[in-house]
Every structure is written in C-alpha cells, then in structure tokens.
Amino acid sequence: MVRVMASGVFDILHMGHVHYLTEARALGDELWVVVACDDTVRKLKHDPITPEKMRAELVGSLKPVAHAIIGKSGGRYEVVKQIAPDIIALGHDQPPDDDILQKELEENGIVAKVVRIGQLHDDLNGTRKILRKVIDWYTYQNRMKEVEGD
C-alpha cells in the first residue's frame, strides 16, 4: 500500500484544494492530510478564518481523503514520522523547494518521495481570490446604497 501525505491550511475550501487533494490521492492508495493548526497559520500566514477542528473535519469529509489530522506547532517532522508516507505531495505554491524538503526529510531519517502537484487554472482557485471577490462585491453593494440614498 502506497501512503501519500498532503498538507495545507485549507482555510476556505475551494476547487484548488479539491484538485490538489484529488491529484495527491491519485499518487497512491491512501491519502493522509495534515491540516495546519491555528498557531502555525497565525505564525506563517494570517489569523485563520475557520478554526482548525472545523478545517480538519471539512477536509476529512472530502472523497479523496482517508485521514485528516491537525498538525502541531513546530516539529513538523514528528507528524511526518507518525504518518510514515511513501510520498509527500506539495501544492504548486507550497514552500519549501522540492530539493530542500527532500534533503530535510533525509536529515530527519524519513524516506519519502516529494511530488509537486500542478496548479488548477480556474477563476476562483485560491482563498485570496475568493476573499477579494467577496470584498469587491461588498464594496460595490455599499456604493450602490450610497448612490441610491439608502
């Protein structure tokens, strides 16, 4: 059995996430997904919109996903050792560089192949794009109310 591991924030689920996880699952027999814990999201990206438990439950409910777990703050290789994947799938824009990750895995005694998943070319394939569209819509609606005198 080939075990694949993927990871991410998954703050607002969108088709880019579904594409990433579907392609990751196609690499093996079983897909484990590590959902970044709230502390990690705050340190690396932003204050999460959706709490970690909810994000993990949503990701775990997706068809390609066999197991979804919440990552730990710091010591990311402990979770990788726990899952013991044969393949680690990275999203098209996820750090680090494939070669750097491969070297870090070897330094931590982890034997896994790193595979980069290609990007989905879709209008709303990213959380920032979705948020921008919502903000633009909200701003437009408020301007229309001002113009109409509401």
CORGI-V255200 format. One record per backbone hydrogen bond with DSSP energy under -0.5 kcal/mol. NH is the residue of the N-H (numbers start at 1). CO is the residue of the C=O. Records with the same first field share a line. If there is no record, write none. Layout:
# CORGI-V255200
NH: CO  CO
This chain:
# CORGI-V255200
3: 1
4: 2  30
5: 87
6: 32
7: 89
8: 34
15: 124
17: 14
18: 14
19: 15
20: 16
21: 17
22: 18
23: 19
24: 20
25: 21
26: 22
27: 24
28: 25
29: 2
30: 2
32: 4  30
33: 67
34: 6
35: 33  69
36: 8  34
41: 37
42: 38
43: 39
44: 40
45: 41
46: 41
48: 46
55: 51
56: 52
57: 53
58: 54
59: 55
60: 56
61: 57  58
62: 59
65: 62
66: 31
67: 31
69: 33
71: 35
74: 72
78: 75
79: 75
80: 76
81: 77
82: 78
83: 79
84: 80
85: 80
86: 3
87: 3
88: 113
89: 5  87
90: 115
94: 91
101: 97
102: 98
103: 99
104: 100
105: 101
106: 102
107: 103
108: 104  105
109: 106
110: 105
111: 109
112: 110
113: 86
115: 88
117: 90  115
121: 119
122: 120
125: 122
130: 126
131: 127
132: 128
133: 129
134: 130
135: 131
136: 132
137: 133
138: 134
139: 135
140: 136
141: 137
142: 138
143: 139
144: 140
145: 141
146: 142
147: 143
148: 144
149: 145
150: 145
